[in-house]
Amino acid sequence: MVMAAGIWRLDTRLFPIRFVRVQGSLQHLRLREVEQALRPLSQGYWSIDLDRVADAVRRIPWVEAVVVRRVWPDVLELVVREQEPVLRWGRDALLNRRGEAFKPETLQGYRHLPGLTGPANYRRRLFRAYHSMNEALRPLEMRILELEVDSRRSWRMKLDGGMEIQLGRVSPEAVFARLVRAMTRLGKDECRRIERLDGRYEHGFAVRWQRQGATRGGRTLKLERHG
């Protein structure tokens, strides 16, 4: 028996990729985007670099993950998982379940999502804070619509009932925890009457009550903390 081994160059014209198959539960990804991403990588069935294909497709905004494989004799198959947005980030981006930002062409259809705003290096901190703070508000049947860190690094939020909360720059998470304890003592019905809550005091906080139907209409009270 004679055995032989060798290396030769495949002619991509003899082994072309004739079809690209895209699979997944897709609502936003457009096939033209995939086509544009793959056009510079057009090669033969055996010579195409699957890792480069995956990297190119992952750069499409609505793609969270992709698996690429060859299907004999002439198919390149892409199994795509789309981004699942849970929050808005700034004016033009969305955040997925892991707090990763992506920028689609438009936010149409997602303006209803709660929004986070702040410096870029605050994104992950705000993402974590949003979830933990929302959990703390759950017994009061309230949730956060906006959570913002401004240019002075001062924190503020707006709740679904219209209440605004100022947390300030110093230990905002600790200030929030203190305010929630006070709100819990007030009770959820009384909390719904609060227009603005300011925790930027060392030993207390200020409350502005809603005008309509409130006997303490509009004036600001400073509540001292005890214990």
Buried (B, 14 or more C-beta within 10 A) or exposed (E): EEEEEEEEEEEBEEBBBEEBEBEBEBEBBEEEBBEEBBEEBEBBBEEBEEEBBBBBBBEBBBBBEBBBEBEEEEBBBBEBEBBEBBBBBBEEBBBBEEBBBBEBEEBEEBEEBBBBBBEEEBBEBBBEBBBEBBEBBEEBEBBBBBBBBEEEEBBBBBBEBEBBBBBBEEEBBEBBBBBBEBBBEBEBEEBBBBBBBBBBBEEBBBBBBBEEEEEEEEEEEEBEEEE
